[in-house]
């Protein structure tokens, strides 16, 4: 992970946005999967509807 991103995670933890770096990373991964998963499902449904 780039140093700039690690620094931002440390900053957010220091500001109290997350209890730990691990929790910040877990949250980021969960949000990424939720967002991209929804887009993937919509595309899949659109393709099926057109078939």
HTML snippet that shows the backbone in 3Dmol.js (N, CA, C, O; Angstrom):
<script src="https://3Dmol.org/build/3Dmol-min.js"></script>
<div id="view" style="width:600px;height:400px;position:relative"></div>
<script>
const pdb = `
ATOM      1  N   UNK A   1       0.863  -1.171   0.000  1.00  0.00           N
ATOM      2  CA  UNK A   1       0.000   0.000   0.000  1.00  0.00           C
ATOM      3  C   UNK A   1       0.910   1.234   0.000  1.00  0.00           C
ATOM      4  O   UNK A   1       1.888   1.288   0.746  1.00  0.00           O
ATOM      5  N   UNK A   2       0.587   2.213  -0.830  1.00  0.00           N
ATOM      6  CA  UNK A   2       1.414   3.423  -0.879  1.00  0.00           C
ATOM      7  C   UNK A   2       1.461   4.151   0.473  1.00  0.00           C
ATOM      8  O   UNK A   2       0.495   4.154   1.236  1.00  0.00           O
ATOM      9  N   UNK A   3       2.602   4.757   0.734  1.00  0.00           N
ATOM     10  CA  UNK A   3       2.829   5.474   1.993  1.00  0.00           C
ATOM     11  C   UNK A   3       1.769   6.549   2.236  1.00  0.00           C
ATOM     12  O   UNK A   3       1.327   6.742   3.369  1.00  0.00           O
ATOM     13  N   UNK A   4       1.363   7.249   1.174  1.00  0.00           N
ATOM     14  CA  UNK A   4       0.359   8.310   1.306  1.00  0.00           C
ATOM     15  C   UNK A   4      -0.959   7.745   1.853  1.00  0.00           C
ATOM     16  O   UNK A   4      -1.602   8.371   2.696  1.00  0.00           O
ATOM     17  N   UNK A   5      -1.354   6.573   1.376  1.00  0.00           N
ATOM     18  CA  UNK A   5      -2.584   5.960   1.858  1.00  0.00           C
ATOM     19  C   UNK A   5      -2.442   5.504   3.305  1.00  0.00           C
ATOM     20  O   UNK A   5      -3.369   5.660   4.099  1.00  0.00           O
ATOM     21  N   UNK A   6      -1.295   4.945   3.647  1.00  0.00           N
ATOM     22  CA  UNK A   6      -1.061   4.547   5.035  1.00  0.00           C
ATOM     23  C   UNK A   6      -1.082   5.752   5.970  1.00  0.00           C
ATOM     24  O   UNK A   6      -1.607   5.686   7.081  1.00  0.00           O
ATOM     25  N   UNK A   7      -0.504   6.847   5.500  1.00  0.00           N
ATOM     26  CA  UNK A   7      -0.516   8.081   6.300  1.00  0.00           C
ATOM     27  C   UNK A   7      -1.947   8.568   6.516  1.00  0.00           C
ATOM     28  O   UNK A   7      -2.292   9.017   7.609  1.00  0.00           O
ATOM     29  N   UNK A   8      -2.775   8.480   5.482  1.00  0.00           N
ATOM     30  CA  UNK A   8      -4.168   8.928   5.604  1.00  0.00           C
ATOM     31  C   UNK A   8      -4.930   8.043   6.580  1.00  0.00           C
ATOM     32  O   UNK A   8      -5.734   8.537   7.371  1.00  0.00           O
ATOM     33  N   UNK A   9      -4.681   6.740   6.528  1.00  0.00           N
ATOM     34  CA  UNK A   9      -5.326   5.830   7.480  1.00  0.00           C
ATOM     35  C   UNK A   9      -4.908   6.189   8.894  1.00  0.00           C
ATOM     36  O   UNK A   9      -5.748   6.259   9.791  1.00  0.00           O
ATOM     37  N   UNK A  10      -3.623   6.416   9.102  1.00  0.00           N
ATOM     38  CA  UNK A  10      -3.136   6.799  10.431  1.00  0.00           C
ATOM     39  C   UNK A  10      -3.772   8.105  10.894  1.00  0.00           C
ATOM     40  O   UNK A  10      -4.133   8.246  12.062  1.00  0.00           O
ATOM     41  N   UNK A  11      -3.906   9.046   9.987  1.00  0.00           N
ATOM     42  CA  UNK A  11      -4.532  10.326  10.317  1.00  0.00           C
ATOM     43  C   UNK A  11      -5.993  10.131  10.728  1.00  0.00           C
ATOM     44  O   UNK A  11      -6.441  10.718  11.713  1.00  0.00           O
ATOM     45  N   UNK A  12      -6.734   9.316   9.984  1.00  0.00           N
ATOM     46  CA  UNK A  12      -8.139   9.080  10.325  1.00  0.00           C
ATOM     47  C   UNK A  12      -8.280   8.381  11.671  1.00  0.00           C
ATOM     48  O   UNK A  12      -9.203   8.673  12.432  1.00  0.00           O
ATOM     49  N   UNK A  13      -7.372   7.464  11.965  1.00  0.00           N
ATOM     50  CA  UNK A  13      -7.392   6.798  13.274  1.00  0.00           C
ATOM     51  C   UNK A  13      -7.086   7.831  14.363  1.00  0.00           C
ATOM     52  O   UNK A  13      -7.763   7.864  15.391  1.00  0.00           O
ATOM     53  N   UNK A  14      -6.082   8.664  14.147  1.00  0.00           N
ATOM     54  CA  UNK A  14      -5.715   9.691  15.130  1.00  0.00           C
ATOM     55  C   UNK A  14      -6.852  10.683  15.365  1.00  0.00           C
ATOM     56  O   UNK A  14      -7.007  11.203  16.470  1.00  0.00           O
ATOM     57  N   UNK A  15      -7.647  10.944  14.323  1.00  0.00           N
ATOM     58  CA  UNK A  15      -8.783  11.870  14.434  1.00  0.00           C
ATOM     59  C   UNK A  15     -10.021  11.201  15.029  1.00  0.00           C
ATOM     60  O   UNK A  15     -11.046  11.852  15.234  1.00  0.00           O
ATOM     61  N   UNK A  16      -9.923   9.902  15.304  1.00  0.00           N
ATOM     62  CA  UNK A  16     -11.041   9.192  15.922  1.00  0.00           C
ATOM     63  C   UNK A  16     -12.094   8.702  14.944  1.00  0.00           C
ATOM     64  O   UNK A  16     -13.176   8.289  15.361  1.00  0.00           O
ATOM     65  N   UNK A  17     -11.799   8.739  13.658  1.00  0.00           N
ATOM     66  CA  UNK A  17     -12.767   8.280  12.662  1.00  0.00           C
ATOM     67  C   UNK A  17     -12.902   6.762  12.672  1.00  0.00           C
ATOM     68  O   UNK A  17     -13.957   6.222  12.340  1.00  0.00           O
ATOM     69  N   UNK A  18     -11.823   6.075  13.057  1.00  0.00           N
ATOM     70  CA  UNK A  18     -11.798   4.619  13.166  1.00  0.00           C
ATOM     71  C   UNK A  18     -11.021   4.246  14.421  1.00  0.00           C
ATOM     72  O   UNK A  18     -10.101   4.965  14.812  1.00  0.00           O
ATOM     73  N   UNK A  19     -11.379   3.129  15.058  1.00  0.00           N
ATOM     74  CA  UNK A  19     -10.660   2.722  16.267  1.00  0.00           C
ATOM     75  C   UNK A  19      -9.264   2.162  15.979  1.00  0.00           C
ATOM     76  O   UNK A  19      -8.403   2.151  16.858  1.00  0.00           O
ATOM     77  N   UNK A  20      -9.046   1.699  14.744  1.00  0.00           N
ATOM     78  CA  UNK A  20      -7.747   1.134  14.389  1.00  0.00           C
ATOM     79  C   UNK A  20      -7.567   1.168  12.878  1.00  0.00           C
ATOM     80  O   UNK A  20      -8.526   1.352  12.128  1.00  0.00           O
ATOM     81  N   UNK A  21      -6.323   0.986  12.443  1.00  0.00           N
ATOM     82  CA  UNK A  21      -6.048   0.919  11.009  1.00  0.00           C
ATOM     83  C   UNK A  21      -6.749  -0.295  10.396  1.00  0.00           C
ATOM     84  O   UNK A  21      -7.268  -0.224   9.283  1.00  0.00           O
ATOM     85  N   UNK A  22      -6.759  -1.392  11.123  1.00  0.00           N
ATOM     86  CA  UNK A  22      -7.423  -2.600  10.617  1.00  0.00           C
ATOM     87  C   UNK A  22      -8.897  -2.349  10.351  1.00  0.00           C
ATOM     88  O   UNK A  22      -9.433  -2.797   9.337  1.00  0.00           O
ATOM     89  N   UNK A  23      -9.553  -1.638  11.252  1.00  0.00           N
ATOM     90  CA  UNK A  23     -10.978  -1.348  11.071  1.00  0.00           C
ATOM     91  C   UNK A  23     -11.198  -0.412   9.888  1.00  0.00           C
ATOM     92  O   UNK A  23     -12.179  -0.563   9.160  1.00  0.00           O
ATOM     93  N   UNK A  24     -10.305   0.549   9.683  1.00  0.00           N
ATOM     94  CA  UNK A  24     -10.406   1.451   8.532  1.00  0.00           C
ATOM     95  C   UNK A  24     -10.294   0.660   7.234  1.00  0.00           C
ATOM     96  O   UNK A  24     -11.049   0.900   6.292  1.00  0.00           O
ATOM     97  N   UNK A  25      -9.364  -0.273   7.181  1.00  0.00           N
ATOM     98  CA  UNK A  25      -9.169  -1.085   5.983  1.00  0.00           C
ATOM     99  C   UNK A  25     -10.358  -2.011   5.767  1.00  0.00           C
ATOM    100  O   UNK A  25     -10.822  -2.167   4.637  1.00  0.00           O
ATOM    101  N   UNK A  26     -10.856  -2.628   6.838  1.00  0.00           N
ATOM    102  CA  UNK A  26     -12.044  -3.494   6.707  1.00  0.00           C
ATOM    103  C   UNK A  26     -13.225  -2.710   6.149  1.00  0.00           C
ATOM    104  O   UNK A  26     -13.945  -3.193   5.275  1.00  0.00           O
ATOM    105  N   UNK A  27     -13.418  -1.502   6.660  1.00  0.00           N
ATOM    106  CA  UNK A  27     -14.519  -0.661   6.197  1.00  0.00           C
ATOM    107  C   UNK A  27     -14.346  -0.315   4.717  1.00  0.00           C
ATOM    108  O   UNK A  27     -15.306  -0.368   3.948  1.00  0.00           O
ATOM    109  N   UNK A  28     -13.138   0.034   4.325  1.00  0.00           N
ATOM    110  CA  UNK A  28     -12.878   0.383   2.932  1.00  0.00           C
ATOM    111  C   UNK A  28     -13.148  -0.801   2.004  1.00  0.00           C
ATOM    112  O   UNK A  28     -13.747  -0.636   0.941  1.00  0.00           O
ATOM    113  N   UNK A  29     -12.712  -1.982   2.401  1.00  0.00           N
ATOM    114  CA  UNK A  29     -12.931  -3.173   1.580  1.00  0.00           C
ATOM    115  C   UNK A  29     -14.421  -3.487   1.488  1.00  0.00           C
ATOM    116  O   UNK A  29     -14.931  -3.791   0.409  1.00  0.00           O
ATOM    117  N   UNK A  30     -15.113  -3.414   2.618  1.00  0.00           N
ATOM    118  CA  UNK A  30     -16.556  -3.696   2.639  1.00  0.00           C
ATOM    119  C   UNK A  30     -17.300  -2.727   1.724  1.00  0.00           C
ATOM    120  O   UNK A  30     -18.169  -3.148   0.960  1.00  0.00           O
ATOM    121  N   UNK A  31     -16.970  -1.424   1.790  1.00  0.00           N
ATOM    122  CA  UNK A  31     -17.633  -0.433   0.948  1.00  0.00           C
ATOM    123  C   UNK A  31     -17.312  -0.654  -0.530  1.00  0.00           C
ATOM    124  O   UNK A  31     -18.188  -0.492  -1.380  1.00  0.00           O
ATOM    125  N   UNK A  32     -16.082  -1.019  -0.842  1.00  0.00           N
ATOM    126  CA  UNK A  32     -15.697  -1.295  -2.220  1.00  0.00           C
ATOM    127  C   UNK A  32     -16.482  -2.483  -2.776  1.00  0.00           C
ATOM    128  O   UNK A  32     -16.997  -2.424  -3.893  1.00  0.00           O
ATOM    129  N   UNK A  33     -16.571  -3.547  -2.004  1.00  0.00           N
ATOM    130  CA  UNK A  33     -17.308  -4.729  -2.445  1.00  0.00           C
ATOM    131  C   UNK A  33     -18.792  -4.408  -2.613  1.00  0.00           C
ATOM    132  O   UNK A  33     -19.414  -4.824  -3.590  1.00  0.00           O
ATOM    133  N   UNK A  34     -19.349  -3.675  -1.667  1.00  0.00           N
ATOM    134  CA  UNK A  34     -20.767  -3.300  -1.777  1.00  0.00           C
ATOM    135  C   UNK A  34     -21.014  -2.489  -3.045  1.00  0.00           C
ATOM    136  O   UNK A  34     -21.944  -2.775  -3.800  1.00  0.00           O
ATOM    137  N   UNK A  35     -20.184  -1.484  -3.276  1.00  0.00           N
ATOM    138  CA  UNK A  35     -20.369  -0.598  -4.433  1.00  0.00           C
ATOM    139  C   UNK A  35     -20.167  -1.342  -5.752  1.00  0.00           C
ATOM    140  O   UNK A  35     -21.013  -1.271  -6.644  1.00  0.00           O
ATOM    141  N   UNK A  36     -19.078  -2.035  -5.869  1.00  0.00           N
ATOM    142  CA  UNK A  36     -18.789  -2.724  -7.135  1.00  0.00           C
ATOM    143  C   UNK A  36     -19.692  -3.930  -7.337  1.00  0.00           C
ATOM    144  O   UNK A  36     -20.038  -4.268  -8.469  1.00  0.00           O
ATOM    145  N   UNK A  37     -20.070  -4.574  -6.255  1.00  0.00           N
ATOM    146  CA  UNK A  37     -20.975  -5.715  -6.357  1.00  0.00           C
ATOM    147  C   UNK A  37     -22.321  -5.297  -6.900  1.00  0.00           C
ATOM    148  O   UNK A  37     -22.895  -5.982  -7.748  1.00  0.00           O
ATOM    149  N   UNK A  38     -22.834  -4.168  -6.415  1.00  0.00           N
ATOM    150  CA  UNK A  38     -24.116  -3.663  -6.911  1.00  0.00           C
ATOM    151  C   UNK A  38     -24.032  -3.341  -8.397  1.00  0.00           C
ATOM    152  O   UNK A  38     -24.938  -3.683  -9.157  1.00  0.00           O
ATOM    153  N   UNK A  39     -22.956  -2.687  -8.816  1.00  0.00           N
ATOM    154  CA  UNK A  39     -22.789  -2.345 -10.232  1.00  0.00           C
ATOM    155  C   UNK A  39     -22.713  -3.605 -11.078  1.00  0.00           C
ATOM    156  O   UNK A  39     -23.321  -3.674 -12.146  1.00  0.00           O
ATOM    157  N   UNK A  40     -21.979  -4.589 -10.616  1.00  0.00           N
ATOM    158  CA  UNK A  40     -21.840  -5.839 -11.352  1.00  0.00           C
ATOM    159  C   UNK A  40     -23.178  -6.547 -11.487  1.00  0.00           C
ATOM    160  O   UNK A  40     -23.506  -7.061 -12.557  1.00  0.00           O
ATOM    161  N   UNK A  41     -23.953  -6.577 -10.407  1.00  0.00           N
ATOM    162  CA  UNK A  41     -25.268  -7.217 -10.458  1.00  0.00           C
ATOM    163  C   UNK A  41     -26.198  -6.487 -11.422  1.00  0.00           C
ATOM    164  O   UNK A  41     -26.918  -7.127 -12.188  1.00  0.00           O
ATOM    165  N   UNK A  42     -26.191  -5.158 -11.391  1.00  0.00           N
ATOM    166  CA  UNK A  42     -27.039  -4.390 -12.309  1.00  0.00           C
ATOM    167  C   UNK A  42     -26.663  -4.671 -13.757  1.00  0.00           C
ATOM    168  O   UNK A  42     -27.540  -4.860 -14.600  1.00  0.00           O
ATOM    169  N   UNK A  43     -25.364  -4.700 -14.052  1.00  0.00           N
ATOM    170  CA  UNK A  43     -24.923  -4.989 -15.423  1.00  0.00           C
ATOM    171  C   UNK A  43     -25.365  -6.380 -15.845  1.00  0.00           C
ATOM    172  O   UNK A  43     -25.835  -6.582 -16.964  1.00  0.00           O
ATOM    173  N   UNK A  44     -25.209  -7.325 -14.947  1.00  0.00           N
ATOM    174  CA  UNK A  44     -25.589  -8.705 -15.247  1.00  0.00           C
ATOM    175  C   UNK A  44     -27.084  -8.798 -15.522  1.00  0.00           C
ATOM    176  O   UNK A  44     -27.506  -9.482 -16.454  1.00  0.00           O
ATOM    177  N   UNK A  45     -27.887  -8.109 -14.709  1.00  0.00           N
ATOM    178  CA  UNK A  45     -29.342  -8.120 -14.901  1.00  0.00           C
ATOM    179  C   UNK A  45     -29.718  -7.444 -16.213  1.00  0.00           C
ATOM    180  O   UNK A  45     -30.639  -7.890 -16.897  1.00  0.00           O
ATOM    181  N   UNK A  46     -29.012  -6.369 -16.573  1.00  0.00           N
ATOM    182  CA  UNK A  46     -29.296  -5.679 -17.824  1.00  0.00           C
ATOM    183  C   UNK A  46     -28.968  -6.565 -19.024  1.00  0.00           C
ATOM    184  O   UNK A  46     -29.721  -6.605 -19.998  1.00  0.00           O
ATOM    185  N   UNK A  47     -27.856  -7.265 -18.951  1.00  0.00           N
ATOM    186  CA  UNK A  47     -27.464  -8.160 -20.032  1.00  0.00           C
ATOM    187  C   UNK A  47     -28.468  -9.291 -20.181  1.00  0.00           C
ATOM    188  O   UNK A  47     -28.842  -9.654 -21.296  1.00  0.00           O
ATOM    189  N   UNK A  48     -28.900  -9.844 -19.065  1.00  0.00           N
ATOM    190  CA  UNK A  48     -29.890 -10.925 -19.114  1.00  0.00           C
ATOM    191  C   UNK A  48     -31.209 -10.431 -19.709  1.00  0.00           C
ATOM    192  O   UNK A  48     -31.853 -11.147 -20.477  1.00  0.00           O
ATOM    193  N   UNK A  49     -31.603  -9.228 -19.360  1.00  0.00           N
ATOM    194  CA  UNK A  49     -32.842  -8.673 -19.872  1.00  0.00           C
ATOM    195  C   UNK A  49     -32.784  -8.446 -21.383  1.00  0.00           C
ATOM    196  O   UNK A  49     -33.798  -8.553 -22.073  1.00  0.00           O
ATOM    197  N   UNK A  50     -31.609  -8.137 -21.881  1.00  0.00           N
ATOM    198  CA  UNK A  50     -31.448  -7.896 -23.314  1.00  0.00           C
ATOM    199  C   UNK A  50     -31.314  -9.186 -24.119  1.00  0.00           C
ATOM    200  O   UNK A  50     -31.467  -9.183 -25.340  1.00  0.00           O
ATOM    201  N   UNK A  51     -31.034 -10.267 -23.436  1.00  0.00           N
ATOM    202  CA  UNK A  51     -30.820 -11.560 -24.138  1.00  0.00           C
ATOM    203  C   UNK A  51     -32.112 -12.215 -24.494  1.00  0.00           C
ATOM    204  O   UNK A  51     -32.114 -13.297 -25.081  1.00  0.00           O
TER     205      UNK A  51
END
`;
const viewer = $3Dmol.createViewer("view");
viewer.addModel(pdb, "pdb");
viewer.setStyle({}, {cartoon: {color: "spectrum"}});
viewer.zoomTo();
viewer.render();
</script>
